[in-house]
């Protein structure tokens, strides 16, 4: 609020009694941090925000976009690629042998074994030498004949809409790779802007009543990136993800008014603050920051109404509830999250981040032991809801403008750990994509016959970022602001072979 002393004395009893308590109550109800995010977003859209170093951000405005929004599903802990999207029958053929005694011992001589890995604790994750067989069968699916494991029967029915990239690699062999997958930088280097924040920065919002970058599910644990896994770092907090709950009675965990405050009372508080800002605008009629501030407070208030409506599934049909598995305990949580994700992109949200498997530590998909029982349970939680999301988007005509990404931080070792598990594996793993501008029914890139190394068409994680940005119509090479020089690795390259 600008100085108003020319209108009302700062020592006026009426001002102290009326203005100060109401303003404080307003800030307590809405949450200063949330209001700041909203304000920043409005300032950025109005062209008011400047880079910290004083320059103007070199925005990459959209051209020839194939998609409008992204639903980014991240499986926390490291899903086994060889028992999901990249089945390897050679594991069964040589089970119980050491890798060195198998026909595939050359994987141990690969320069990639040490070239790219940066360890937090040297030797903490060794190559597991004894080959472990696949713990589930697999079949080929769709006209495309994509091989997908039997843990994903529903997703397999969408095979002809999927592009599976089987040649991903990363450099962190511990769970800092969760942060790395979202920022492109090793956790040792610290946090950087996430892919969602770059999308928000580059495109802004299609709906001023909702955040442009929403987060569903439990975010990353502090060990593995925490809130920086959906943060914006030097782009500014206005471009960070806003965490939402799918409970329509309390969808904004950090921006709900106190239960003792009536909506009419809060509306009057907003009205009062607006009048005070208008007083200041008399003195500063050409101040765009002040105009944006007024709009941002309105936006924060509007979100308290728009977000509950977006997450309320009462208007969804019984058939939709059944499609996503809301009637089953195993699939209810993820099913609800993914219906909400669809509803958010319908309403103009640009980037919806959905976390699955966060457990306060490394993540539920971290299968050092009991891989079969753990992955059986976890795959059942996500299989039907993800398949339903793709089918639902398609039948509503939204799949051609929405990119769906199914990712995890790394794969699991071909060798056994603790007799019935697999260790971390950054050398080769898989990511699946579908939707806007993605060519369906293909597998791109390969790992070797044991699933050890990304072999053909190797892709670092930022190639997924570059592909998404490209499909949204953004020039990934221009995603940079003055004073924040990015590395070649940060940019990545679009994976042209999977583009429609």
C-alpha positions in Angstrom: 0.0 0.0 0.0 1.4 3.4 -0.9 1.6 6.4 1.5 -1.9 7.8 2.2 -0.9 10.6 4.6 -2.1 13.4 2.3 -5.6 12.0 2.6 -5.8 10.8 6.2 -3.6 11.5 9.1 -1.5 8.5 10.2 -2.2 9.3 13.8 -6.0 9.3 13.3 -7.7 7.0 15.8 -10.2 5.9 13.2 -7.4 4.9 10.8 -5.7 2.9 13.5 -8.9 1.1 14.6 -10.2 0.5 11.1 -7.3 0.1 8.8 -4.6 -1.7 10.7 -6.7 -4.6 12.2 -8.5 -5.3 8.9 -5.3 -5.2 6.9 -3.6 -7.6 9.3 -6.6 -9.9 9.3 -6.7 -9.9 5.5 -3.0 -10.9 5.3 -3.5 -13.6 8.0 -6.5 -15.0 6.1 -5.1 -15.1 2.6 -1.5 -15.8 3.5 1.2 -13.3 2.5 3.2 -15.9 0.6 0.2 -16.9 -1.5 -0.8 -13.3 -2.2 2.8 -12.6 -3.2 2.7 -15.4 -5.7 -0.5 -14.2 -7.2 0.8 -10.6 -7.3 4.0 -11.7 -9.0 2.1 -13.6 -11.7 0.0 -10.5 -12.4 3.1 -8.3 -12.5 4.8 -10.6 -14.9 1.7 -10.7 -17.2 1.5 -7.0 -17.2 5.2 -6.7 -18.2 6.2 -5.1 -14.9 8.6 -7.7 -13.6 12.3 -7.2 -14.4 15.3 -9.5 -14.0 17.1 -9.1 -10.7 20.1 -7.8 -12.5 18.1 -5.0 -14.0 17.6 -6.4 -17.5 14.4 -7.5 -19.2 13.8 -11.2 -19.4 14.3 -12.5 -23.0 11.0 -14.3 -23.2 10.4 -16.9 -25.9 6.9 -16.2 -27.1 5.0 -19.2 -28.5 5.0 -20.0 -32.2 3.3 -22.9 -33.9 2.3 -24.6 -30.6 1.0 -28.2 -30.8 -0.2 -28.2 -27.2 -1.5 -25.8 -24.5 -0.9 -27.7 -21.3 1.1 -30.5 -19.6 0.2 -33.2 -17.1 3.5 -34.3 -15.6 3.2 -37.6 -13.6 6.3 -38.4 -11.6 6.8 -41.8 -9.8 9.0 -41.1 -6.8 11.7 -43.5 -5.9 12.7 -45.0 -9.2 10.4 -47.4 -11.1 12.0 -50.5 -12.6 12.2 -49.9 -16.3 12.9 -53.6 -17.0 9.6 -54.5 -15.4 7.4 -51.8 -16.9 8.2 -50.1 -20.2 11.4 -51.9 -21.3 11.1 -55.7 -20.7 14.3 -57.6 -21.0 13.9 -61.4 -21.6 17.7 -61.8 -21.4 17.4 -61.3 -17.6 15.4 -64.5 -17.4 17.7 -66.4 -19.8 20.8 -65.7 -17.6 19.2 -65.3 -14.1 21.6 -66.3 -11.3 24.7 -65.8 -13.4 27.0 -62.9 -12.7 27.1 -60.2 -15.4 30.7 -61.1 -15.9 29.9 -64.7 -16.6 27.1 -63.9 -19.1 27.3 -63.1 -22.8 26.7 -59.5 -21.9 29.8 -58.8 -19.8 30.8 -55.9 -22.1 28.3 -53.7 -20.2 30.9 -53.6 -17.4 33.5 -52.1 -19.7 31.3 -49.3 -21.0 32.8 -45.8 -20.5 29.4 -44.7 -19.4 29.8 -46.7 -16.2 31.9 -43.9 -14.7 31.8 -41.1 -17.2 28.5 -39.5 -16.3 27.9 -40.5 -12.7 28.5 -38.0 -9.9 28.2 -39.7 -6.5 27.3 -38.1 -3.2 28.9 -41.0 -1.4 31.5 -42.8 -3.5 30.7 -46.5 -3.9 27.4 -46.3 -2.0 25.5 -47.8 -5.0 27.6 -50.6 -6.5 26.9 -52.5 -9.7 24.9 -55.5 -8.5 26.6 -58.4 -10.2 24.1 -61.3 -10.0 21.5 -61.1 -12.8 17.9 -60.9 -11.4 15.0 -62.2 -13.5 12.0 -60.1 -14.4 9.4 -60.4 -11.7 6.5 -60.1 -14.1 5.6 -61.1 -17.6 5.1 -58.9 -20.6 3.3 -58.9 -23.9 3.1 -56.8 -27.1 0.2 -54.5 -27.3 -1.8 -52.5 -29.9 -1.2 -52.3 -33.6 2.2 -50.9 -32.8 3.2 -54.0 -30.8 4.8 -52.1 -28.0 6.1 -54.4 -25.3 4.7 -53.5 -21.9 4.8 -55.5 -18.6 1.7 -57.3 -17.3 1.7 -54.9 -14.3 0.2 -52.3 -16.6 -2.8 -53.9 -18.4 -4.9 -50.7 -18.6 -2.0 -48.5 -19.8 -1.2 -51.2 -22.4 -4.6 -50.6 -24.0 -3.3 -47.1 -24.8 -0.2 -48.4 -26.4 -0.9 -46.8 -29.8 -1.0 -43.4 -28.1 2.3 -43.8 -26.2 5.8 -42.8 -27.2 8.2 -44.7 -24.9 11.7 -43.3 -24.7 13.8 -46.2 -23.6 17.2 -44.6 -23.7 17.1 -42.0 -20.8 20.1 -41.4 -18.6 21.0 -39.1 -15.7 24.1 -38.4 -13.6 22.9 -38.8 -10.0 22.8 -42.4 -8.6 21.0 -41.3 -5.5 17.6 -39.7 -5.0 18.8 -36.2 -5.7 18.0 -37.4 -9.2 14.4 -36.5 -8.4 15.3 -32.9 -8.3 17.7 -33.3 -11.2 14.9 -34.7 -13.4 12.9 -31.5 -12.8 15.7 -29.0 -13.1 18.3 -30.7 -15.3 21.1 -30.1 -12.7 22.7 -32.5 -10.3 21.6 -31.8 -6.7 25.2 -31.1 -5.8 24.9 -27.9 -7.8 21.8 -26.8 -5.8 18.3 -26.0 -6.9 17.4 -24.4 -10.3 14.1 -23.5 -12.0 12.0 -26.6 -12.7 10.4 -27.4 -16.0 7.0 -26.3 -14.7 8.3 -22.9 -13.7 9.9 -22.4 -17.2 6.5 -23.2 -18.8 4.8 -20.7 -16.4 7.5 -18.1 -17.1 7.3 -18.6 -20.9 3.5 -18.8 -21.4 1.7 -17.4 -18.3 -1.9 -18.4 -17.7 -5.0 -19.1 -19.7 -7.2 -18.4 -16.7 -6.7 -15.6 -14.2 -8.8 -17.4 -11.6 -6.4 -20.3 -11.2 -2.6 -20.8 -10.8 -0.7 -21.5 -14.0 1.4 -24.2 -12.3 -0.4 -26.6 -9.9 0.9 -29.5 -7.8 -1.1 -32.5 -6.8 -0.1 -35.3 -4.5 2.7 -35.2 -1.9 5.7 -33.3 -3.1 9.3 -34.6 -2.9 10.7 -35.1 0.5 13.4 -32.8 1.9 16.1 -35.4 1.2 15.4 -35.3 -2.5 14.6 -31.7 -3.4 11.6 -30.9 -1.2 9.6 -27.9 -2.5 12.4 -27.1 -4.9 11.1 -30.0 -6.9 8.3 -27.7 -8.0 10.1 -24.4 -7.4 11.3 -21.6 -9.6 14.5 -20.6 -7.9 15.9 -17.5 -9.7 12.9 -17.1 -11.9 11.1 -15.9 -8.8 8.5 -17.4 -6.5 5.7 -16.2 -8.7 6.6 -19.0 -11.2 6.7 -21.8 -8.6 4.1 -24.5 -8.4 1.1 -24.0 -6.1 0.2 -27.1 -4.1 -3.5 -28.0 -4.2 -5.5 -30.6 -2.3 -8.2 -32.6 -4.1 -10.5 -32.1 -1.1 -13.0 -29.5 -2.3 -13.6 -28.4 1.3 -9.9 -27.4 1.8 -8.2 -27.3 -1.6 -5.7 -24.5 -0.8 -3.6 -25.7 2.1 -1.8 -22.4 2.5 -4.4 -19.9 1.5 -7.7 -20.8 3.2 -9.3 -18.1 5.3 -9.7 -18.9 9.0 -12.8 -21.0 9.8 -14.1 -18.2 11.9 -14.1 -15.7 9.0 -17.2 -15.5 6.9 -16.8 -15.0 3.2 -18.8 -11.7 3.4 -16.4 -10.5 6.1 -13.4 -11.4 4.0 -15.0 -9.7 0.9 -15.3 -6.5 2.9 -11.6 -6.8 3.9 -10.7 -7.1 0.3 -12.9 -4.2 -0.5 -11.3 -2.1 2.2 -7.8 -2.9 0.9 -8.9 -2.1 -2.6 -10.2 1.3 -1.5 -6.9 2.1 0.2 -5.0 1.1 -2.8 -7.3 3.3 -4.9 -6.5 6.2 -2.7 -2.8 5.7 -3.5 -3.6 5.4 -7.2 -4.9 8.9 -7.1 -1.4 10.1 -6.3 0.2 7.6 -8.7 -2.3 7.1 -11.6 0.4 5.8 -14.0 1.9 3.2 -11.6 1.5 -0.2 -13.4 2.9 -2.0 -10.3 0.1 -0.6 -8.2 -2.5 -1.5 -10.7 -1.1 -5.1 -10.9 -1.1 -5.3 -7.1 -4.8 -4.4 -7.0 -5.6 -7.1 -9.5 -3.5 -9.6 -7.7 -5.5 -9.3 -4.5 -8.6 -9.8 -6.6 -7.1 -12.9 -8.1 -6.2 -14.3 -4.7 -9.8 -13.9 -3.7 -11.1 -15.4 -6.9 -8.9 -18.4 -6.5 -10.6 -19.2 -3.2 -13.8 -19.7 -5.2 -12.4 -21.1 -8.5 -10.1 -23.8 -7.0 -12.8 -25.5 -4.9 -15.0 -25.7 -8.0 -12.1 -27.2 -10.1 -11.5 -30.0 -7.6 -15.2 -30.8 -6.9 -16.0 -34.0 -8.7 -19.7 -34.0 -8.0 -20.5 -32.9 -11.5 -18.5 -35.8 -13.0 -20.6 -38.7 -14.3 -20.7 -42.1 -12.6 -19.0 -43.5 -15.7 -16.1 -41.1 -15.3 -15.7 -42.1 -11.6 -15.7 -45.8 -12.7 -13.2 -45.1 -15.5 -10.7 -43.6 -13.1 -11.2 -46.3 -10.4 -12.7 -44.0 -7.8 -14.8 -47.0 -6.4 -11.7 -49.0 -5.5 -9.4 -48.3 -2.6 -6.2 -48.9 -4.5 -7.0 -46.5 -7.3 -9.1 -43.9 -5.6 -6.4 -41.4 -4.6 -4.6 -41.3 -7.9 -7.8 -41.5 -9.9 -9.2 -38.5 -8.1 -5.9 -36.6 -8.6 -5.9 -37.3 -12.4 -9.6 -36.3 -12.8 -8.7 -33.0 -11.1 -5.6 -32.7 -13.4 -7.9 -33.0 -16.4 -10.3 -30.5 -15.0 -7.5 -28.0 -14.3 -6.2 -28.2 -17.9 -9.8 -27.8 -19.1 -9.8 -24.5 -17.2 -6.6 -23.2 -18.6 -3.9 -24.4 -16.2 -0.6 -24.7 -18.1 1.3 -27.3 -16.0 -0.1 -29.8 -13.6 2.5 -31.8 -11.6 1.3 -35.0 -10.1 3.6 -36.8 -7.6 3.0 -40.5 -6.8 4.9 -42.5 -4.2 6.2 -39.7 -1.9 6.6 -41.1 1.5 8.7 -38.7 3.5 11.9 -40.3 2.3 13.3 -41.7 -0.9 9.9 -42.7 -2.3 7.8 -45.8 -2.5 9.1 -46.9 -5.8 12.6 -47.4 -4.3 12.7 -51.2 -4.6 15.9 -52.3 -2.8 13.9 -55.3 -1.6 10.6 -57.0 -2.1 10.4 -55.5 -5.6 7.6 -57.9 -6.7 5.2 -57.1 -3.9 6.0 -53.4 -3.9 5.7 -52.8 -7.6 2.6 -55.0 -7.9 0.9 -52.7 -5.4 2.2 -49.4 -6.7 1.5 -50.2 -10.4 -2.1 -51.1 -9.5 -2.5 -47.7 -7.9 -1.5 -45.8 -11.1 -2.2 -48.1 -14.0 -6.0 -47.7 -14.4 -6.0 -43.9 -13.5 -3.2 -43.0 -16.0 -4.9 -45.1 -18.7 -8.2 -43.4 -17.9 -6.6 -40.0 -18.1 -5.3 -40.6 -21.6 -8.6 -42.1 -22.8 -10.7 -39.4 -21.1 -8.6 -36.6 -22.6 -8.9 -38.3 -26.0 -12.7 -38.7 -25.9 -13.1 -35.0 -24.9 -10.8 -33.8 -27.7 -8.2 -32.6 -25.3 -5.4 -35.1 -25.8 -4.3 -33.3 -28.9 -3.6 -30.2 -26.9 -2.4 -31.8 -23.6 1.0 -33.5 -23.2 1.0 -36.3 -20.7 4.4 -37.3 -19.3 5.0 -40.4 -17.1 8.5 -40.3 -15.6 10.7 -41.4 -12.7 14.2 -40.3 -11.6 16.1 -43.4 -12.8 15.5 -47.2 -13.3 16.6 -50.2 -11.4 19.7 -52.4 -11.8 19.7 -55.6 -13.9 21.4 -57.3 -10.9 19.7 -58.3 -7.6 20.1 -56.5 -4.4 19.2 -58.1 -1.0 18.1 -61.2 -3.1 14.7 -59.8 -4.1 15.2 -56.2 -5.0 17.1 -53.9 -7.4 19.4 -50.9 -6.7 19.4 -47.4 -8.2 20.2 -47.3 -11.9 21.0 -43.9 -13.6 22.6 -45.5 -16.7 19.4 -46.4 -18.6 15.7 -46.1 -18.0 12.4 -45.2 -19.6 9.9 -42.3 -19.9 6.5 -42.4 -21.6 4.7 -39.5 -23.3 1.4 -39.1 -25.0 -0.8 -36.3 -26.4 -0.3 -33.0 -28.0 2.2 -33.3 -30.9 3.5 -36.7 -29.7 3.7 -39.6 -32.2 2.0 -42.5 -30.6 2.7 -46.2 -30.8 6.5 -46.0 -30.9 9.5 -47.0 -28.8 12.4 -44.7 -29.4 16.0 -45.5 -28.3 17.2 -48.7 -26.7 19.1 -50.0 -23.7 21.4 -53.0 -24.1 20.0 -56.5 -23.8 20.3 -56.5 -20.0 18.7 -53.0 -19.7 22.0 -51.7 -18.3 23.1 -48.8 -20.5 21.2 -46.4 -22.8 22.6 -47.6 -26.0 21.0 -46.1 -29.1 19.7 -42.5 -29.2 20.8 -41.6 -25.7 18.9 -38.8 -24.0 19.7 -36.8 -20.9 16.7 -35.7 -18.9 16.6 -32.2 -20.3 15.8 -33.6 -23.7 12.3 -34.4 -22.3 12.2 -30.7 -21.1 13.1 -29.5 -24.5 10.6 -31.7 -26.2 7.8 -30.4 -24.0 8.8 -26.8 -24.5 9.0 -27.3 -28.2 5.5 -28.7 -28.4 4.2 -25.8 -26.3 5.6 -23.5 -29.0 8.5 -22.2 -27.0 12.0 -21.9 -28.3 14.0 -23.7 -25.6 17.2 -22.0 -26.7 15.7 -18.6 -25.7 14.6 -19.8 -22.2 17.2 -17.7 -20.4 17.3 -14.4 -18.5 20.1 -11.8 -18.4 22.7 -12.6 -15.8 21.8 -16.3 -15.6 23.8 -18.1 -18.3 22.6 -21.6 -18.8 24.8 -24.6 -19.8 24.4 -26.6 -22.9 23.1 -29.5 -20.8 20.4 -27.3 -19.3 18.7 -26.7 -22.7 18.6 -30.3 -24.0 17.3 -31.0 -27.5 13.8 -31.9 -28.6 13.4 -35.6 -29.4 12.4 -35.2 -33.0 11.8 -38.9 -33.6 8.8 -38.9 -31.3 7.1 -35.8 -32.7 4.0 -36.3 -34.8 
